[in-house]
Every structure is written in structure tokens, then in C-alpha cells.
Amino acid sequence: MKRLSLFSIILIVISSLLDGQELVTKKGFKILPEQGDYALGFNAVPVIDFALNAVNIMVNTGQTAAHPSYVTGFNQNLVGKYFLDEKKAIRGIFGINAGSATNRQFAKSPHDQLANPGNPDAWKEVEDVKVVRNSNVVLGGGIEFRRGHNRLQGFYGGEALVGFLRTTNVNTWGVVMDTIAINNNFTNLDGSALNGRILKNVGGLTVRMGLRGFAGVEYFILPKISIGAEFGWSFGIGFTGRGEVTTENWDNTNRVPKEVTTKGNASTSFWGFNVDNGIANNLGSSAALNLIFHF
């Protein structure tokens, strides 16, 4: 509520200061977007938090400032517009987010320690390597219609979104699984059992699809710079596949390790029609305060 109140105060003050001005600058540049303009939008909440911090209104010292984004739920995605004319724009959302984290653990080889119990210099070092990979892709597009002739502009429209999400874990174990290791109860460096250890765990692919309608207002505080509020309704569906796990098991008959790949034991599906809290795992959240730049 305090953010909305400050937002309203800002608009009233700016409106009173700029009332009566023409919708062009002294150099003749248009204040409102026009055909062929591009736009990029960002979350305005950090800006408001910064203002509250500067003037210390309502005891908000700005700790809630977040990384700039467009609409809540679209963090880490590029969101923009292209104006077909002054009253109509294409909206696009594009995000390819991927990451990998590697953890390494080192220890002396239990094989060498067994073979040379009194000679630590002969104990070679082995390592376990655990890699976690994440990928999250979001694509979307839609159309926006606008109304208004002055600095205050209203807009509405719809957009479709699709997203893909997956996590993969890969383990490379340093202790060799063989007859000596099994007979002497060797373990991995983290203390887990050699027999039945996971080599690769591929999470089920999550696919999310959504349709979102939106409406909002913008006020152009400066030429081609506006602050606005957007509200939306979303419907989404999605599913997560079973995935698969590859393990290394000890074949006691042939006295050799054997890799076995099995499907995951669960899958999920979901759907929802939501206001404010988004759809299909936050594929398209709804309410936002925006700061938008046109160029």
C-alpha cells in the first residue's frame, strides 16, 4: 500500500508540474511513443524503494529493493516492445538461462592404502566430481493496444508464453568399483556405498504454456520515459516428465560393475487460472509497477 501511495503522489506532483505543456519537447521531439519505436521495461519497485530510502518515508530504508525485472515472475528475461503505430505494439519475452555448479572432493585412494599400508608416499589422490546443471528457457509474444491522447495512456492486450525447465546431476566417482573394492567394503569419498551409486540423474523436462490477458496505465514523466502499473489474468498448463537415473551396480555373477538406466518413478501435470500470483510455476505473473524506456 505504501508503494502505491507513493506512486500516486509522484504522478500527482509530476502532473501538476507539467500540466499544460505540449506533447513535444522544446526541440520538437515527441513525448509519446510513435511508429517504429522500441521499448524496454523494468520493475519500478527498486526505484521506489530507493526514493523511500532517500527521504526515509514510512520507515522504509530500501532493504526490499530487488534486481530490476519487467513483471514479477519474469526475472532473468528480456522483455520489450515494438510499436506498429502509436496505438499498437508487439510485445516479446525472451530468456535463455543456464548454469552449472561443480563440487570436487579429494582423498587418498583406498586401493593404494590397502596395497601399501606402510607407505603413504605411494597413495595416489583420487577425486569425486559432482556437477549440477540447470536450464530455464522462456519465450513469449503478444500484442498491446493503447488509448489516450495526453501523457496518461491506457493499454490492454494479450500474450502467449512457453517455458522449458530441466535439472541434471552428473557424478564422476574416484574410487574404482572392482572385486577388491567390494570385498573390502570401500566407499565413495563422501562415505556412501559404491554399489548402486548414481552416475547421472536427469530430471524430467518441465514444459509450461500460458495465455495471459493484461491491462494497465502509463504516465509519461519525461519524453519517451513512462512509469506505469499493469495487472493481468493468466491461464497456464504444464507437465513434468519422468526423467531417468543411471546407476552403477555390482554384478556379483560376472564380478564386474554394470550400468543400469531406469525411468523416474513420478511425473506431474498442472494447470491454473490465476490473478496476481501467476500461472504454471510463475510463467506469467500478473501485477507490476513498471518503468519503461522508449527509443
Long-range contacts (C-beta under 8 A, 24 or more apart in sequence): 2-52, 2-57, 2-58, 2-60, 3-45, 3-48, 3-289, 6-48, 6-51, 6-52, 6-57, 7-44, 7-48, 7-227, 7-229, 7-289, 10-221, 10-227, 11-219, 11-227, 14-219, 14-221, 15-151, 15-219, 18-151, 23-150, 23-151, 25-223, 29-223, 29-224, 30-223, 30-224, 31-151, 31-220, 31-222, 31-223, 31-224, 32-86, 32-151, 32-153, 32-220, 32-224, 33-83, 33-86, 33-89, 33-224, 33-294, 34-83, 34-85, 34-86, 35-83, 35-84, 35-85, 35-86, 36-83, 37-82, 37-83, 37-224, 37-294, 37-295, 38-80, 38-81, 38-82, 38-83, 38-294, 38-295, 39-80, 39-81, 39-82, 39-83, 39-89, 39-292, 39-293, 39-294, 39-295, 40-78, 40-79, 40-80, 40-81, 40-292, 40-293, 41-70, 41-71, 41-79, 41-80, 41-81, 41-290, 41-291, 41-292, 41-293, 42-68, 42-69, 42-70, 42-290, 42-291, 42-292, 42-293, 43-68, 43-69, 43-70, 43-71, 43-72, 43-288, 43-289, 43-290, 43-291, 44-227, 44-288, 44-289, 44-290, 44-291, 45-289, 47-291, 48-289, 70-288, 70-290, 71-230, 71-232, 71-284, 71-285, 71-286, 71-288, 71-290, 72-278, 72-285, 72-286, 72-287, 72-288, 73-278, 73-282, 73-283, 73-284, 73-285, 74-138, 74-284, 74-285, 76-136, 77-138, 81-144, 83-294, 86-146, 87-145, 87-146, 87-147, 88-143, 88-144, 88-145, 88-146, 89-143, 89-144, 89-146, 90-141, 90-142, 90-143, 90-144, 91-140, 91-141, 91-142, 91-143, 91-144, 91-157, 91-159, 92-140, 92-141, 93-138, 93-139, 93-140, 93-141, 93-159, 93-161, 94-138, 94-139, 94-140, 95-136, 95-137, 95-138, 95-139, 96-137, 97-134, 97-135, 97-136, 97-137, 97-138, 98-133, 98-134, 98-135, 98-136, 99-133, 99-134, 100-131, 100-132, 100-133, 100-134, 101-131, 101-132, 102-129, 102-130, 102-131, 102-132, 103-129, 103-130, 103-131, 104-128, 104-129, 104-130, 105-130, 105-189, 105-190, 106-189, 107-174, 107-189, 109-174, 109-175, 110-175, 110-181, 110-184, 110-186, 110-187, 111-175, 111-176, 111-180, 111-181, 111-186, 114-180, 114-184, 126-174, 126-175, 126-189, 127-174, 127-189, 128-171, 128-172, 128-173, 128-174, 128-188, 128-189, 128-190, 129-171, 129-172, 129-174, 130-169, 130-170, 130-171, 130-172, 131-169, 131-170, 131-171, 131-172, 132-167, 132-168, 132-169, 133-167, 133-168, 133-169, 133-170, 134-166, 134-167, 134-168, 135-164, 135-165, 135-166, 135-167, 136-163, 136-164, 136-165, 137-163, 137-164, 137-165, 138-162, 138-163, 138-283, 139-163, 140-284, 142-212, 144-214, 151-219, 151-220, 151-221, 152-217, 152-218, 152-219, 153-217, 153-218, 153-219, 153-220, 153-226, 153-228, 154-215, 154-216, 154-217, 154-218, 155-215, 155-216, 155-217, 155-218, 156-213, 156-214, 156-215, 156-216, 157-213, 157-214, 158-211, 158-212, 158-213, 158-214, 159-211, 159-212, 159-214, 159-284, 160-209, 160-210, 160-211, 160-212, 161-208, 161-209, 161-210, 161-211, 161-212, 161-236, 161-283, 161-284, 162-207, 162-208, 162-209, 162-210, 163-206, 163-207, 163-208, 163-209, 163-238, 163-280, 163-281, 163-283, 164-205, 164-206, 164-207, 164-208, 165-205, 165-206, 165-208, 165-281, 166-202, 166-203, 166-204, 166-205, 166-206, 167-203, 168-200, 168-201, 168-202, 168-203, 169-198, 169-200, 169-201, 170-199, 170-200, 171-197, 171-198, 171-199, 171-200, 173-197, 173-199, 173-248, 177-248, 177-250, 177-257, 178-257, 179-255, 182-250, 194-248, 194-250, 195-249, 195-250, 196-247, 196-248, 196-249, 197-247, 197-248, 198-245, 198-246, 198-247, 198-248, 199-246, 199-247, 199-248, 199-259, 200-245, 200-246, 201-243, 201-245, 201-246, 202-243, 202-244, 202-245, 203-240, 203-243, 203-264, 204-240, 204-241, 204-242, 204-243, 204-264, 204-267, 205-240, 205-241, 205-243, 206-238, 206-239, 206-240, 206-241, 206-281, 207-238, 207-239, 207-240, 208-236, 208-237, 208-238, 208-280, 208-281, 208-283, 209-236, 209-237, 209-238, 209-280, 209-283, 210-234, 210-235, 210-236, 210-237, 210-279, 210-280, 210-283, 210-284, 211-235, 211-236, 212-279, 212-284, 212-286, 214-286, 216-290, 218-290, 218-292, 224-293, 224-294, 224-295, 225-291, 225-292, 225-293, 225-294, 226-291, 226-292, 226-294, 227-289, 227-290, 227-291, 227-292, 228-289, 228-290, 228-292, 229-287, 229-288, 229-289, 229-290, 230-286, 230-287, 230-288, 230-290, 231-275, 231-286, 231-287, 232-275, 232-284, 232-285, 232-286, 232-287, 233-273, 233-274, 233-275, 233-286, 234-272, 234-273, 234-274, 234-275, 234-278, 234-279, 234-283, 234-284, 234-285, 234-286, 235-271, 235-272, 235-273, 235-279, 236-270, 236-271, 236-272, 236-274, 236-278, 236-279, 236-280, 236-283, 236-284, 237-269, 237-270, 237-271, 237-280, 238-269, 238-270, 238-271, 238-280, 238-281, 238-283, 239-267, 239-268, 239-269, 239-270, 240-267, 240-268, 240-269, 241-267, 242-266, 242-267
